[in-house]
Amino acid sequence: MADGSRVLSIEAIVARFGAVAIALGAGLEGETAVVTGGILAHQGLVAWPAALVAAAIGSFLADQIFFTIGRRARDGRWVGKLRRRRVYARVMTMMEKHPVGFIFAFRFLYGLRTISPVAIGTSDVPTRLFVVVNAVSAACWASLFIGIGYLFGEAFQELAARWRPSLPHILMAAALVMIAAAIGWGLRTLWQRHKEPGDTA
């Protein structure tokens, strides 16, 4: 029976569990979940500070878990399998050249988000250093993608209210798509330059 008084709406569920869902999504999925959290924050279903903190905590904890696995189970089967991949050697090379910079940046690099904290865990990087830099990076990452979702949520609501988007809105949307595509192409090209033949991310 579809009784409105007994059936929770999607909005009510998100309003109640949104921060938890964003935290889990940030740790398990990544940017898409966090951008969605920003959109929900703009719609008022989740407070934006809660969305931001949840995304940062989720990302931070996920990478701390992978780091701990690398540190405590470096001789285990799963970690050993990762260490035999060529991408592991590249990660270690980048990390050894710029340890702090790489710890900060790896969560922004496509294809390296899982293997990097594990690889760092198998290295001699002090745990305290990883925790501090990982926390700062997670906060910046969460702020960036929650902010993107929040801004896109506002644009979406403005367009929905007008029903017929104006030419400036269309041009702005097209420009954003082209900028995003250019950034993605640039990152992919940069990554391919460091990628050896037959390697997989």
C-alpha positions in Angstrom: 0.0 0.0 0.0 1.5 3.3 -1.1 0.6 5.3 2.0 2.5 8.6 1.9 2.6 8.6 5.7 4.4 5.3 5.9 6.6 5.4 2.8 9.9 7.3 3.2 10.6 9.6 0.3 14.0 9.5 -1.4 14.6 13.1 -0.2 14.0 12.0 3.5 16.4 9.1 3.2 19.1 11.3 1.7 18.5 14.0 4.3 18.9 11.4 7.0 21.7 9.2 5.7 23.3 11.5 3.0 26.6 12.2 4.9 27.1 8.5 5.5 26.4 7.7 1.9 28.8 10.4 0.7 31.5 9.1 3.0 31.1 5.6 1.7 30.9 6.7 -1.9 34.1 8.8 -1.5 36.0 5.8 -0.2 34.6 3.2 -2.5 33.8 5.0 -5.8 35.4 8.4 -5.9 34.7 11.6 -7.7 31.2 10.8 -9.0 29.8 10.1 -5.5 31.4 13.3 -4.1 30.1 15.5 -7.0 26.7 14.0 -6.4 27.1 14.9 -2.7 27.7 18.5 -3.7 24.6 18.6 -5.8 22.6 17.2 -2.9 24.1 19.8 -0.7 22.9 22.5 -3.0 19.4 21.1 -3.0 19.4 21.3 0.8 19.2 17.6 1.3 22.6 17.6 3.1 24.3 20.5 4.8 27.4 21.4 2.7 29.8 21.3 5.6 28.6 17.8 6.4 29.0 16.7 2.8 32.5 18.2 2.6 33.6 16.6 5.9 32.0 13.2 5.0 33.8 13.2 1.6 37.1 14.1 3.2 36.8 11.4 5.9 35.7 8.7 3.5 38.6 9.3 1.1 41.1 9.7 4.0 40.0 6.5 5.7 40.0 4.4 2.5 43.6 5.4 1.7 44.7 4.9 5.3 43.3 1.3 5.1 45.2 0.6 1.8 48.3 2.1 3.3 48.0 -0.1 6.4 47.5 -3.1 4.2 50.7 -2.3 2.3 52.6 -1.7 5.5 51.4 -4.8 7.5 50.8 -7.3 4.7 53.6 -6.5 2.3 54.4 -10.2 2.0 50.8 -11.2 1.5 49.5 -12.6 -1.7 47.4 -9.6 -2.7 50.1 -7.0 -2.0 52.6 -9.3 -3.7 50.4 -9.4 -6.8 50.3 -5.6 -6.9 54.1 -5.4 -6.5 54.6 -7.5 -9.6 52.7 -5.0 -11.8 54.8 -2.6 -13.8 52.7 0.3 -12.6 53.9 -0.4 -9.0 57.5 0.3 -10.1 56.5 3.6 -11.7 54.6 4.6 -8.5 57.6 3.9 -6.4 59.9 5.9 -8.7 57.6 8.9 -8.6 57.1 8.6 -4.8 60.9 8.3 -4.2 61.6 11.4 -6.3 58.8 13.6 -4.7 57.4 11.8 -1.7 55.3 14.6 -0.2 54.1 15.8 -3.6 53.1 12.3 -4.8 51.3 11.5 -1.5 49.3 14.6 -2.0 48.6 14.1 -5.7 48.0 10.4 -6.2 44.2 10.6 -5.4 43.9 13.1 -8.3 45.5 10.7 -10.8 43.3 8.3 -12.7 44.3 4.7 -12.3 46.6 5.1 -9.3 44.2 5.6 -6.4 44.2 2.1 -5.2 47.7 0.9 -5.8 49.5 4.1 -4.7 48.6 4.0 -0.9 49.5 0.3 -0.9 52.8 1.0 -2.6 53.6 3.8 -0.2 52.8 1.5 2.6 55.5 -0.9 1.5 58.0 1.9 1.3 60.0 3.6 4.1 57.7 6.6 4.2 56.9 7.3 7.9 53.4 6.6 8.9 53.0 10.0 10.5 54.1 11.8 7.3 51.5 9.8 5.2 48.7 10.5 7.7 49.4 14.3 7.7 49.7 14.7 3.9 46.9 12.3 3.2 44.6 14.3 5.5 45.5 17.6 3.8 45.0 16.0 0.3 41.7 14.4 1.2 40.4 17.8 2.5 41.5 19.6 -0.8 40.1 16.8 -2.9 36.7 16.8 -1.1 36.5 20.6 -1.3 37.2 20.6 -5.0 34.6 17.9 -6.0 31.9 19.0 -3.5 32.4 22.5 -4.8 32.0 21.3 -8.4 28.8 19.5 -7.5 27.4 22.5 -5.6 28.1 24.8 -8.5 26.6 22.5 -11.1 23.6 22.0 -8.8 23.0 25.7 -8.8 23.4 25.9 -12.6 20.9 23.0 -13.0 18.3 24.6 -10.8 18.6 27.9 -12.7 18.2 26.2 -16.0 15.3 24.1 -14.7 13.5 27.3 -13.4 13.9 29.0 -16.8 12.8 25.9 -18.7 14.5 27.4 -21.8 18.2 27.9 -21.3 19.5 31.1 -22.8 22.4 31.2 -25.3 24.9 32.4 -22.7 24.0 29.4 -20.5 24.4 27.0 -23.5 27.8 28.5 -24.3 28.9 28.3 -20.7 27.9 24.7 -20.5 29.7 23.9 -23.8 32.8 25.7 -22.5 32.8 23.8 -19.3 32.5 20.5 -21.2 35.3 21.4 -23.5 37.5 22.5 -20.6 36.8 19.2 -18.7 37.6 17.2 -21.9 40.8 19.1 -22.4 41.9 18.6 -18.8 41.1 14.9 -19.1 42.9 14.6 -22.4 46.0 16.3 -20.9 46.1 14.1 -17.8 45.6 11.0 -20.0 48.4 12.1 -22.3 50.7 12.8 -19.4 50.0 9.4 -17.9 50.5 7.6 -21.2 54.0 9.2 -21.5 55.0 7.5 -18.3 53.2 4.2 -19.2 55.2 1.4 -20.6 53.9 -0.9 -23.4 51.6 -3.7 -22.2 51.0 -2.0 -18.8 47.5 -1.6 -17.3 46.5 0.9 -14.7 
